[in-house]
Amino acid sequence: MTKKEIVKTISDDIGLTQLKTKEIVQKTFNAIVETLVEDGRIELRNFGVFEVKKRAARKARNPRTGAKVEVPEKFVVTFKPGKEMEERVRELESAKQARLKAQAEAANSHLIRRPPPSGDLLR
């Protein structure tokens, strides 16, 4: 889903213009980024936690040439989903597995052996 699709969905739901909704969505994203830059962490209840962490310097290898490369330390943003998000994603996963099982059973239903017709038809 893109930012444009998020804006359209919210705009349709609450009845604001897409232009005004886009401004609100962008200000929300800007606030998240600013908080991460200033505080290094933002916790959104029932959604998750964004946190800035330092990734240590390491030695890597260029896959094309095989040459060793020094990768400097850097800051990265991590995200840990909240409990509610985790639960909803797990439900999605189990629903997907059930749907796949039903599809497999439907696809294999023609492979089930049926008893031959009664003897009356064969005589």
Backbone as CSV, one residue per row, in Angstrom:
resi,resn,N_x,N_y,N_z,CA_x,CA_y,CA_z,C_x,C_y,C_z
1,MET,0.850,-1.172,0.000,0.000,0.000,0.000,0.898,1.238,0.000
2,THR,0.537,2.199,-0.802,1.312,3.432,-0.899,0.704,4.520,-0.021
3,LYS,1.454,5.600,0.155,0.942,6.726,0.927,-0.324,7.271,0.274
4,LYS,-0.329,7.311,-1.045,-1.497,7.812,-1.773,-2.741,6.955,-1.475
5,GLU,-2.550,5.644,-1.409,-3.674,4.744,-1.103,-4.134,4.914,0.341
6,ILE,-3.184,5.139,1.249,-3.545,5.394,2.646,-4.380,6.662,2.737
7,VAL,-3.937,7.707,2.049,-4.652,8.985,2.052,-6.064,8.797,1.514
8,LYS,-6.215,8.085,0.422,-7.539,7.874,-0.184,-8.453,7.115,0.763
9,THR,-7.934,6.068,1.395,-8.739,5.266,2.327,-9.217,6.108,3.500
10,ILE,-8.299,6.867,4.101,-8.666,7.700,5.247,-9.640,8.791,4.816
11,SER,-9.373,9.406,3.682,-10.231,10.462,3.168,-11.655,9.958,2.959
12,ASP,-11.778,8.775,2.369,-13.107,8.188,2.147,-13.802,7.867,3.459
13,ASP,-13.022,7.395,4.454,-13.604,7.001,5.739,-14.107,8.197,6.551
14,ILE,-13.348,9.294,6.562,-13.722,10.393,7.462,-14.328,11.596,6.745
15,GLY,-14.319,11.574,5.414,-14.993,12.633,4.681,-14.202,13.914,4.491
16,LEU,-12.904,13.885,4.742,-12.073,15.055,4.452,-11.601,14.974,3.006
17,THR,-11.155,16.112,2.490,-10.597,16.089,1.139,-9.275,15.325,1.164
18,GLN,-8.896,14.791,0.012,-7.633,14.062,-0.063,-6.453,14.989,0.205
19,LEU,-6.582,16.245,-0.207,-5.502,17.203,0.001,-5.261,17.435,1.497
20,LYS,-6.339,17.649,2.243,-6.224,17.876,3.689,-5.739,16.604,4.388
21,THR,-6.259,15.450,3.960,-5.853,14.176,4.552,-4.381,13.909,4.289
22,LYS,-3.906,14.226,3.070,-2.493,14.028,2.735,-1.617,14.871,3.648
23,GLU,-2.050,16.081,3.912,-1.292,16.971,4.793,-1.192,16.387,6.201
24,ILE,-2.292,15.836,6.701,-2.311,15.235,8.043,-1.408,14.006,8.093
25,VAL,-1.520,13.148,7.082,-0.696,11.932,7.034,0.789,12.306,6.975
26,GLN,1.136,13.283,6.139,2.536,13.698,6.018,3.053,14.285,7.323
27,LYS,2.226,15.092,8.001,2.641,15.666,9.284,2.843,14.564,10.329
28,THR,2.026,13.517,10.273,2.190,12.379,11.187,3.523,11.688,10.936
29,PHE,3.826,11.414,9.665,5.102,10.778,9.320,6.281,11.667,9.730
30,ASN,6.157,12.964,9.476,7.226,13.906,9.857,7.447,13.901,11.372
31,ALA,6.359,13.843,12.128,6.464,13.829,13.594,7.164,12.564,14.071
32,ILE,6.871,11.433,13.435,7.534,10.171,13.797,9.034,10.286,13.540
33,VAL,9.406,10.797,12.375,10.827,10.932,12.025,11.515,11.897,12.983
34,GLU,10.904,13.042,13.262,11.496,14.027,14.174,11.715,13.439,15.556
35,THR,10.734,12.684,16.039,10.862,12.071,17.364,11.997,11.058,17.375
36,LEU,12.139,10.286,16.299,13.236,9.320,16.220,14.592,10.021,16.220
37,VAL,14.680,11.131,15.492,15.944,11.878,15.424,16.281,12.482,16.784
38,GLU,15.285,13.052,17.458,15.519,13.730,18.727,15.642,12.776,19.911
39,ASP,14.724,11.815,20.001,14.645,10.956,21.187,15.152,9.531,20.948
40,GLY,15.205,9.106,19.696,15.688,7.763,19.390,14.659,6.665,19.569
41,ARG,13.443,7.028,19.976,12.416,5.999,20.220,11.037,6.635,20.185
42,ILE,10.083,5.924,19.594,8.686,6.352,19.653,7.826,5.105,19.806
43,GLU,6.958,5.146,20.804,6.077,4.017,21.094,4.647,4.417,20.777
44,LEU,4.025,3.675,19.887,2.639,3.913,19.519,1.812,2.740,20.046
45,ARG,1.041,2.981,21.098,0.275,1.921,21.756,-0.572,1.150,20.741
46,ASN,-0.633,-0.154,20.930,-1.379,-1.079,20.078,-0.881,-1.116,18.635
47,PHE,0.231,-0.466,18.367,0.815,-0.507,17.020,2.215,-1.072,17.086
48,GLY,3.125,-0.374,17.780,4.482,-0.884,17.900,5.455,0.184,18.338
49,VAL,6.729,-0.194,18.346,7.795,0.698,18.799,8.842,0.832,17.699
50,PHE,9.118,2.078,17.321,10.223,2.389,16.421,11.381,2.820,17.300
51,GLU,12.586,2.328,16.991,13.734,2.681,17.812,14.974,2.806,16.931
52,VAL,15.818,3.787,17.264,17.079,3.968,16.555,18.136,3.173,17.312
53,LYS,18.861,2.315,16.577,19.928,1.524,17.187,21.200,1.698,16.374
54,LYS,22.331,1.543,17.055,23.615,1.647,16.366,24.042,0.253,15.929
55,ARG,24.307,0.108,14.647,24.820,-1.151,14.117,26.339,-1.046,14.088
56,ALA,27.001,-1.999,14.690,28.462,-1.980,14.819,29.151,-2.104,13.462
57,ALA,30.372,-1.603,13.406,31.190,-1.759,12.200,31.469,-3.246,12.009
58,ARG,31.635,-3.655,10.754,31.878,-5.070,10.492,32.675,-5.236,9.209
59,LYS,33.152,-6.440,9.025,33.851,-6.788,7.795,32.871,-7.542,6.914
60,ALA,32.824,-7.158,5.652,31.927,-7.814,4.707,32.731,-8.207,3.475
61,ARG,32.042,-8.784,2.503,32.711,-9.212,1.285,31.868,-8.770,0.104
62,ASN,32.524,-8.194,-0.888,31.833,-7.811,-2.112,31.526,-9.104,-2.867
63,PRO,30.242,-9.412,-3.075,29.902,-10.687,-3.715,30.363,-10.780,-5.174
64,ARG,30.519,-9.657,-5.822,30.928,-9.658,-7.225,32.419,-9.947,-7.392
65,THR,33.234,-9.300,-6.528,34.693,-9.443,-6.685,35.310,-10.350,-5.634
66,GLY,34.599,-10.557,-4.548,35.148,-11.361,-3.465,36.070,-10.573,-2.546
67,ALA,36.285,-9.293,-2.837,37.180,-8.462,-2.036,36.546,-8.155,-0.679
68,LYS,37.396,-8.101,0.369,36.917,-7.758,1.701,36.683,-6.257,1.779
69,VAL,35.609,-5.885,2.472,35.212,-4.481,2.577,34.913,-4.176,4.043
70,GLU,35.362,-3.024,4.495,35.047,-2.561,5.847,33.734,-1.770,5.783
71,VAL,32.758,-2.197,6.575,31.490,-1.477,6.642,31.491,-0.692,7.949
72,PRO,31.374,0.631,7.879,31.430,1.430,9.110,30.153,1.259,9.944
73,GLU,30.259,1.646,11.222,29.065,1.609,12.062,28.055,2.606,11.525
74,LYS,26.777,2.317,11.788,25.736,3.247,11.336,24.507,3.094,12.213
75,PHE,23.654,4.091,12.145,22.402,4.066,12.879,21.309,3.524,11.964
76,VAL,20.471,2.645,12.530,19.357,2.079,11.771,18.084,2.194,12.602
77,VAL,16.954,2.202,11.931,15.661,2.228,12.613,15.130,0.804,12.667
78,THR,14.737,0.377,13.870,14.124,-0.935,14.028,12.664,-0.746,14.405
79,PHE,11.867,-1.770,14.154,10.452,-1.721,14.505,10.068,-3.019,15.173
80,LYS,9.415,-2.903,16.317,8.885,-4.079,17.003,7.373,-3.904,17.076
81,PRO,6.632,-4.796,16.422,5.179,-4.640,16.413,4.572,-4.816,17.798
82,GLY,3.461,-4.136,18.018,2.737,-4.248,19.275,1.953,-5.542,19.346
83,LYS,1.431,-5.838,20.527,0.714,-7.088,20.782,-0.484,-7.251,19.844
84,GLU,-1.254,-6.184,19.687,-2.455,-6.255,18.844,-2.086,-6.561,17.391
85,MET,-1.041,-5.923,16.878,-0.612,-6.173,15.506,-0.136,-7.616,15.358
86,GLU,0.648,-8.092,16.318,1.141,-9.470,16.286,-0.017,-10.457,16.211
87,GLU,-1.033,-10.241,17.054,-2.184,-11.145,17.084,-2.933,-11.139,15.760
88,ARG,-3.151,-9.963,15.196,-3.879,-9.871,13.929,-3.119,-10.536,12.793
89,VAL,-1.785,-10.405,12.801,-0.979,-11.045,11.756,-1.006,-12.560,11.927
90,ARG,-0.969,-13.040,13.156,-1.056,-14.484,13.392,-2.390,-15.029,12.907
91,GLU,-3.474,-14.287,13.154,-4.795,-14.706,12.664,-4.786,-14.797,11.149
92,LEU,-4.152,-13.834,10.513,-4.048,-13.830,9.056,-3.297,-15.068,8.585
93,GLU,-2.226,-15.399,9.286,-1.414,-16.559,8.927,-2.217,-17.851,9.052
94,SER,-2.948,-18.020,10.155,-3.727,-19.249,10.341,-4.889,-19.323,9.355
95,ALA,-5.482,-18.171,9.026,-6.558,-18.153,8.031,-6.012,-18.530,6.658
96,LYS,-4.808,-18.063,6.344,-4.187,-18.388,5.063,-3.903,-19.883,4.975
97,GLN,-3.404,-20.461,6.065,-3.125,-21.892,6.077,-4.410,-22.700,5.902
98,ALA,-5.491,-22.274,6.537,-6.777,-22.969,6.397,-7.276,-22.879,4.960
99,ARG,-7.109,-21.701,4.344,-7.546,-21.514,2.956,-6.737,-22.397,2.012
100,LEU,-5.413,-22.477,2.236,-4.563,-23.321,1.409,-4.925,-24.796,1.564
101,LYS,-5.245,-25.214,2.784,-5.630,-26.599,3.033,-6.929,-26.920,2.301
102,ALA,-7.895,-26.004,2.353,-9.167,-26.211,1.668,-8.961,-26.288,0.154
103,GLN,-8.079,-25.440,-0.377,-7.797,-25.472,-1.813,-7.144,-26.791,-2.213
104,ALA,-6.229,-27.276,-1.389,-5.556,-28.544,-1.685,-6.546,-29.690,-1.647
105,GLU,-7.449,-29.667,-0.671,-8.455,-30.726,-0.586,-9.389,-30.689,-1.790
106,ALA,-9.759,-29.494,-2.217,-10.631,-29.365,-3.387,-9.914,-29.848,-4.647
107,ALA,-8.641,-29.533,-4.769,-7.874,-29.950,-5.940,-7.683,-31.461,-5.971
108,ASN,-7.597,-32.078,-4.805,-7.372,-33.518,-4.735,-8.665,-34.325,-4.658
109,SER,-9.804,-33.656,-4.604,-11.071,-34.378,-4.436,-11.347,-35.313,-5.609
110,HIS,-10.880,-34.994,-6.801,-11.107,-35.869,-7.955,-10.252,-37.124,-7.888
111,LEU,-9.256,-37.138,-6.998,-8.386,-38.296,-6.866,-8.952,-39.345,-5.915
112,ILE,-10.021,-39.006,-5.228,-10.618,-39.935,-4.269,-11.253,-41.088,-5.042
113,ARG,-10.951,-42.311,-4.623,-11.501,-43.481,-5.304,-12.953,-43.642,-4.911
114,ARG,-13.764,-43.823,-5.903,-15.181,-44.070,-5.670,-15.453,-45.534,-6.015
115,PRO,-16.377,-46.132,-5.319,-16.672,-47.538,-5.645,-17.270,-47.630,-7.053
116,PRO,-17.041,-48.733,-7.734,-17.598,-48.873,-9.075,-19.116,-48.868,-9.002
117,PRO,-19.781,-48.550,-10.114,-21.241,-48.554,-10.114,-21.763,-49.943,-9.761
118,SER,-23.026,-50.001,-9.366,-23.607,-51.293,-8.979,-23.561,-52.270,-10.136
119,GLY,-23.603,-53.525,-9.829,-23.464,-54.587,-10.836,-24.562,-54.558,-11.895
120,ASP,-25.715,-53.966,-11.602,-26.844,-53.965,-12.547,-26.441,-53.270,-13.862
121,LEU,-25.659,-52.231,-13.773,-25.295,-51.487,-14.978,-24.266,-52.230,-15.810
122,LEU,-23.503,-53.106,-15.183,-22.440,-53.792,-15.905,-22.943,-55.007,-16.674
123,ARG,-24.106,-55.518,-16.395,-24.604,-56.734,-17.057,-25.250,-56.474,-18.347
